[in-house]
Amino acid sequence: HSVLIPNPRDIPGFVKTLQKQPFNVMVGLNTLFVALMNDEAFQQLDLTGLSSFFIEFQDRIFSFYFNTIVLEFVAGMLLAELYFRRILFKQSIALAVMGGAIGAIIFSIIMLPEQQLLEERFFYWGLPSFFLVWATASFDMQPSDHGISMQLHKLGDISYSLYLCHVPVAAFCGIIIAQLPFAASFHTAAFFASTLILSFILSSLSYRLIESKGNQLFRKK
């Protein structure tokens, strides 16, 4: 049977309930688990079946939020500050930085296992993406008819469609590629390449056939 704790913020009362009621499964948010782990009375409970789970979960909380999420927020705020203060690369430097960032991402996809890419995404995705976005923002200052700037404007046009379709496309590609009889390293590279290509194709079609037509229709009204 299940036991509902109506006020989990009351950690001492929560622990008293756990002392009276044997349990083998607990459902809650990660902040609740951290608060329980820091409570002395909770540490005295018999958690033979759960202790490894809680310890592992707390390590993952710290690693994920502080080594990934916090760093990504800080990087995003720094990018915004650089953009608004117009601290941008010159065109030739921006091209070199952009090429290096894309090369670093491709190298990580090909050489590193998928699990490592996901668990340490800030270092293998975040840092290259930081410089990639910084270099890309530098071209935003160019005239709209400039070659690279024009391509970036086209990318901006399909960005909403790209946002909507990339998740189902990634799920579809993951299912298909998992069936291929190749090495895991090939699966990772093929997954990212196919997801990227197919997402761009579908988002371009969606923009041209649906989004742009809809915009024209509303403007006429």
Buried (B, 14 or more C-beta within 10 A) or exposed (E): EEEEBEEBEEBEEBBEBBEEEEEEEBEEEBEBBBBBBEBEBBEEBEBEEBEEEBEEBBEEBEEBEEBBEEBBEEBEEEBEEBBEEEEBBEBEEBBEBBEBBBEBBBEBBEEBEBEBBEBBBBBBBBBBBBBBBBBBBBBBBBEEEBEBBBEBEEBEBBEEBBEBBBEEBBEEBEEEBEEEEEEEBEBBBBBBBBBBEBBBEBBBEBBEEEBEEEEEEEEEE
